[in-house]
């Protein structure tokens, strides 16, 4: 289940970052952003850690880095409302001076799990 949620988050991050995402396969979008699937695993693990304890606070941040690829970034809690957390991802792929911003949202289900939502 956790792997499915992580894969889904990776897809949403990529789809949110590219406006023409519907016309391209996921593997191509990831490649064009300069990130690897391993980078997405690090991003997802960081977001999961932010949500593991109590509900995060607006402005809370966590940095991540994939030592194997050199990609890095920051996840910031942009908003918390209606049992949902809105996250802002600042991603810098290895070898790029440009940071890309992607936004995602996770909401708590009845069991207390954070589920990626549109």
N, C-alpha and C positions, 0 to 999 in steps of 0.2 A: 504494500500500500504506500509506504514512504517513497519507494522508488518511483511509483506512478505519479505521486504528487510532485516530486522533484522534476520528473520529466515534463509534467504539465507546466510547472513554473518556468522551466527553460523555454518551452514553446511560447508561452505568453510573453515572456521577456523579449524574445526575438520578434514575435509578431507585433508587439507594441512598439518596437524600435524601428520597424520598417513599414512604411505606409502601403507598400505594394506587396506585402507579405503573402497575400492570398494567391498571387501568381507564381510564387517561387516555392520550391521544396525547402523544408526546414534545414536540411544539411547545407544548402546553398546560402541561405540567410546567415547561418552561423559562420560560415566561411567568409562571407563578405564583411561581417562585423569584425573579423580578425580573432574571434574567440573559438576555443575548442570545446568539445563536450565536457572535458575535464574542468574547464573554466566554469561552466555552468554548474557542475557538481559543487565547486567551492562556493559559488554565489548562493546556491540553494542551502548548503550547510550553514552558511553565515546567517541567512534569513531565518532558518529553522532555530538557530541558537538565540536569535533576538526574540523569538516568540515562545521560547521554551518555559520561561518563568511567568511572572505576572504580565498583564497587558503593558506593552511598551508605552513610553511617553513621547509626545511630539518633540521632535528635535533629537531624539536618541539616534546615535550613529554607531555603525560598526564597519571597520575596514576589512577588506579581504585581499588576499594575494595568492596567486597560484605560482609557487616557486618553480614548478616544472616548466611553465610557459612564459612567465614574466608578466602575465596579465594581472591587473589589479583594479580595485574599485572601492566604493563606499556605498553602504545602504543607509538611508535616513528615513526615520518615521516622519512622514509628511502630515498625516492626520489620523486621528482615532475617533470613529463615530459609528453609531448603530452597530456595535459589536464587530466592527471591521477596522483593520489597520491598512492605511494607504502608505505604500513604500515607494521611495524614490531611489533608483539605482543609478549611480554614476560609475560608468564602466570605461576603463582605459585598456584596450588590448595591447599586448606586447608589441613594441616597435612603433606605437602611435603616440603622437603628442596630443591628439584630440580625445576629449572625454565625451562620451555619449550618455544621454540621460534617458532612462526608461522608467515607467511607473507601473506598479502592480498593486493589487489589492487582495488581501486575505481576510476572510470572515470566519468567525467561530461557529461551528455547527453545534447541535444539541449535546454532543459528547465532549465538547470543549476543544475539539481539533481545529486547527487553522486550515481552512480550505481556500485554495486559489479561486477567485471569482472574477467574472468580467467587470 
